[in-house]
């Protein structure tokens, strides 16, 4: 891996880890406020709101730690990407339905808008990079191994 790709890899990991650790921490500290934000989306049955508000922040913290540590990176990056796609879909759906709800993404008081949807979409880019970069690196290693040691006929 070249130095530039290594730097890009680490920047993506640190960015994703920081976003998920901070976001999870803010929500975990204010479970009831987060539950109110979830209620504002008008998508979740009432019985699931408090459990979701209680456990989702800890999932975000765990995913942030997993990306930061780097163990099973592609799996953690894929889980982060899936969660971000889910968040983006919910934000978009709520916005298109004309519901004025609090995003609850990085604190409270931030209304869902095209800006919040764009922000989450931009966060998805480094997460997806972490998912696919391992495959590209493995492919490059296989090609370089074939060049150095061509198969005998």
N, C-alpha and C positions, 0 to 999 in steps of 0.2 A: 504494500500500500504506500503510495507516495505521501510525502509530508502534507501536501495540500488536502488530499482526501482524508488523511488522519485528522487534520485540524477540523475539516468540515464534519466528520463523524462526531468528534468530541463537542463541537459547538451545538450540533443537533441534539446530542444526548443531554448536555447541560441545559439547553433551552427547554426541552420537553420535561426533564426532571424538575426544573425550577417551576414551570407553569403548573404541573400536576401537584407538586408538593405544596406550593402556595395556595392554589385553589382548594385542595383538600383540607388544608389547615384552616383556612378562613371559614369554610363550611362546617368543619367539625367543631369549631369554637362557638358557632351560632346555629345549632341544629334547628331550633324553632324558627328562626328567621329563614333558614334554608327551606324548611317545610312550608312556610308561607309563600316563598318564591315558587316552589313546585306546585302549590295549589293554584297559583296565578296562571299557570300554563293550561289549566282545565283539560288535562289529558290523562291524569292518573286517578284511579279510584281512591276514594278517601281512606280506605283501609291500608293502602300501600304507601301513603304519603310519609308518615312518620318513620316507618322502617327504611324507606328509600333515603330520606333526609339523614337518617342515622348512619347507614352503612355505605352509601355512595362516596362520601368524603374519604372514608378509610380505603376504599378501593382505589380512589385517585392517588392517595398517599402511597399505597403499595405499588401501584404502577409506576409512579414517579421514582420510588426507590429502586424498583427493578431495572428501570432504564438507566438510572445513575450507576448502579452496581455493574450492570452489563451482563449479568448471567442470563442465558437464553434470550439474548437481545432481540432476535427477530420475533420471538413470541410475545415479549413484552411490548415491542414496538407495534406489532399487529393488534394487540389488545388496546393499546393507546389509540391507534388509528381507528379501530372499530368504535370505540367510545366517542371519539371526536366526531365521526360520521353520524353517530346516533344523536349527539348534542346538536350538530348543525341541522340535522333533519327536524328535530324538535323545535329549535329556534325558528327555522324557516316556516314550518307549519303554523306555529303560533303567530308569527308575524303576518303571514298570508291570511290567517283567519281574522285579522284585525284586533287581536287581543292585546291590550296594553299590559304586559306582564314584566316583572323584574327578571332580568337574566339570571342573577344569582351565581354567575360564573366566577367572578373574582371579588366577591363582596356583594353588597346590596345597594340598591338605588340606581342601578344601571339598567335602563329599559331596553327591551329587545328592539333592535333596529337593524337596518342593513349593515351598519358599522360593526355591531356585535357578531353578526353572521359572517362578515368578511374577516374579522379578527380570528374567530375560531377556524375558519377555512385556511387562513394563513398559518395557523399553528399546525394544521394537518400536514403541511408540506414537509417539514423536517421529520415528522413521525413516519410518513410514507417513505422518505429517503432511507431511514433506518431499517425499514422492512425490506427494501429491495437492494440496498447496497451490499449486503452479504452475498446475495446471489451473483451480483456482478463481479465481486471480488473472487468468488469461487470459480466462476467461469474464466476469469483472467488467469488464475493460477493453473487451471487445467490446460489452457491454451499454451501458457509458457512452459509447462512441463512437457507437452507434446513437441514443442519446438526444440527443447533441449534434449529430449529422449524420444525421437520418433519411433513408432512401432516397427518392429522388424517383420519382414515379409517372408 
